[in-house]
Amino acid sequence: MGEKSERELVALLERVFGRARRPVLVGIGDDAAVLEVEGRRFVWTVDTSVENVHFRTGWLSLEDVGWRSFHAAVSDVAAMGGIPLAVLSNLIVPRSMGPKAVRALAKGQALAARSLRCPVVGGNLSRGGELSVTTTVLGRVDQPLLRSGARPGDELWLVGDVGLARAGLLWLSREEARASRRGGSTGRAVARCLEAWRRPRALVREGRALRGRARAAIDISDGLSTDAAHLAKASGVRVVIQEPRLRAALCRELEKVAPLLDCDPLELALAGGEDYALLAAGSGRVRPRGARRIGRVEKGRGVFLESDGAKRRIAADGFEHFGTENGRKG
Amino acid sequence: MGEKSERELVALLERVFGRARRPVLVGIGDDAAVLEVEGRRFVWTVDTSVENVHFRTGWLSLEDVGWRSFHAAVSDVAAMGGIPLAVLSNLIVPRSMGPKAVRALAKGQALAARSLRCPVVGGNLSRGGELSVTTTVLGRVDQPLLRSGARPGDELWLVGDVGLARAGLLWLSREEARASRRGGSTGRAVARCLEAWRRPRALVREGRALRGRARAAIDISDGLSTDAAHLAKASGVRVVIQEPRLRAALCRELEKVAPLLDCDPLELALAGGEDYALLAAGSGRVRPRGARRIGRVEKGRGVFLESDGAKRRIAADGFEHFGTENGRKG
């Protein structure tokens, strides 16, 4: 869907639904909703993968579809510092899809559930014209990490790898690349990128480690520069990504694969989202292990890339999300 | 979807996901999942309406689609004696659908949210080939009413009206009926049936009134005889519907419209589901106001209709649902 029409529809839904009061602590506009029920806080989110919008079954197995839709949904809970408790799975299944295919999809979900210790406790199955997997996650949280707490003077932290999934997707979308067989370290680097796209991992433990340290956090689902813009807008600040620091944070496999795709690894990193890394901001004094400093927070607006002392704007203010993710394209 | 293939797929999913342990009190197989978190119990359910499977936009407005998908989802919480707290709305929207249409759909959801005091606190919007509305409801519950508690000797109770929505849907599906304009009391009866299908109401207050009185309950979404079979199977009992009692419980509008559709009102009642009435079983000593006795619970299996002293089987054992509803057809 076009970014613009998507923004308009989401803004429209926000107006129609309005701001809810009790039991809502955090409603439309963050990674997930936060509810407070009898003194307990819960984080709650829904995410959908639609065939030919978010994935193509030619490029990944149905087991991959199940795994990745599950981890993508849980990633919103991870970004808030929450613990996923349980999942409801809603499948719309085309008539052409038989039991074997449904089993493969569910197996991917079940493996993901085990990997995250977060069981599928129910759901719904309907026939329809196209395959879609909608995953709802309920999690427990004490002090939710929001997008809105970053302050000028904070460091910008990257937790996890970014750009690999994008490289994997680009590899699959280019027929020549797909057709080529590569061995050795290049082949392993390509395999890592494909794995990153097909089998991402929600960084639940890493999100927990940000609690009490990060002042703001978001999961990188739409792309580093876009999600940085969401954080900047929600916090009312400017985010400056420092090119040398970001380059230093990229993994070797990305540097190996990018030239084969005629890309700069930096661009893959800035556009990449579906690795489900975390972006956070906080004081340098409390930076957690595993969080790599890739920039800083300043007064102002928007997202800037700083290279050789010069800054250029790379993203405008992010729009507020209707809940979690909106029409990401896979 | 064919009943049989649906059963097979649902059974398959149950096997793949297995029985979850903590925090699950009730998992796959009842109206909704029940979770226990730090001593608090929550009821949690998801339901989907897919265009051309569950509804046709020629037969109801998009505002109706929003309203009805919301109440249908909350109905599962009502059947458990729960209080709905909040909803996540997941929309898959075809490219042909513009802002005006999305607004109408969301308005129906927002009206339903207000009618149930259950706000939409987040969600997701994706493009796709066909319209679908997936509604996830979180509710609070203390002693959940399950499908499984009915005992021989219990009365069978109907709460709310049944058959009207089915009559409304049949009316819309018959072109001649649709084309005819009827005034007076017949016109009003038809209008009531159409309203029942387009704007059902989740019986939350009535479900609450069953707590401490009913031993088992289910919402009638698939049809009275089918849902009675679900209750019979889950409870390990036979359900006997007494024809004279059921006839006496039917409302006048159904009796007025049924002949115009060449139907027996009893058949509309037995097949009717989308009114979202409640079916419950309990001791006659504690029957709540508003619950009409339509039969009894016996030892055995299946669902029987008793007329003039003779019993005939009208439904086999219901299959266990994968959570809540499965591929209902609108």
Interface residues (C-beta under 8 A of the other chain):
Chain A: M1 E6 E8 L9 V10 L12 L13 V16 F17 G18 A20 R21 P23 V24 G27 I28 A32 A33 L35 V37 E38 R40 F42 W44 T45 V46 D47 T48 V50 N52 V53 H54 L85 A86 L88 S89 N90 I92 V93 R95 P99 V102 R103 A106 K107 Q109 A110 A113 P119 V120 V121 G122 G123 N124 L125 S126 R127 G128 G129 E130 S132 T134 T136 L138 R140 F322 G323 T324 E325 N326 G327 R328
Chain B: M1 E6 E8 L9 V10 L12 L13 V16 F17 G18 A20 R21 P23 V24 G27 I28 A32 A33 L35 V37 E38 R40 F42 W44 T45 V46 D47 T48 V50 N52 V53 H54 L85 A86 L88 S89 N90 I92 V93 R95 P99 V102 R103 A106 K107 Q109 A110 A113 P119 V120 V121 G122 G123 N124 L125 S126 R127 G128 G129 E130 S132 T134 T136 L138 R140 F322 G323 T324 E325 N326 G327 R328
